[in-house]
Amino acid sequence: MLRLEGVEFARGGFRLAADISVPSGITAVIGPSGGGKSTLLSLIAGFEVPDRGRVLWDRRDLGPLAPGARLVAVLFQDNNLFPHLDVLANVALGLAPRTRPTSEDVSRARAALERVGLTGFEDRRPGALSGGQQSRAALARVLLTDRPVVLMDEAFSALGPALRGEMLDLVRDLLPDATILMVTHDPDDALRVAQQVIFVEEGRVAPPVPTKAFFDAPSEAVRRYLE
């Protein structure tokens, strides 16, 4: 289980506090802009370091680990694909980010592309793909990393509603055992795939609440946000 134990973080005038446990499955992270949603994910990924407290995975303190050494994969809004590499090479980076991929790495990258429906696109550059296809390629790379925690910072927000829903379904179906935190501004995303919701406002990170209960009986702060 992922746990943020007494985490406190301050930069300039912004402060964030979190003391929560996150179960497996998909957890939507919602709240007003600037409230701390992306900061929360950055602390888990190791891009930011808490001033106090610990980030734990299965009781192991992730604090001493650099971002690349953590059992965490990140799906960014811009997909983070390298424009000068073809799709196959981009996906293979999930296995060999600093070395030349082996033939086995390439075979596994092809298999990951097949799982996301991109067979036949291996030799294309990211610029030749649609937005949805780029998202699928980025998801294939996450599949290859095989990490138990996946962070999605508005990963599909640039897509239209139908395509975004398709990608969320794909994440749910292809990563059934992962612990996924999904930042979104759209309540429909949470209702579609999330088992629980974390509300973040003004740096306060509330514990996860089952999705149905979150929307059926919202707190005053949540009600203001949803209006």
Summary of the structure (lengths in Angstrom):
residues: 227
radius of gyration: 17.7
end to end distance: 32.8
largest distance: 55.5
contacts: 722
relative contact order: 0.19
helix: 37%
strand: 25%
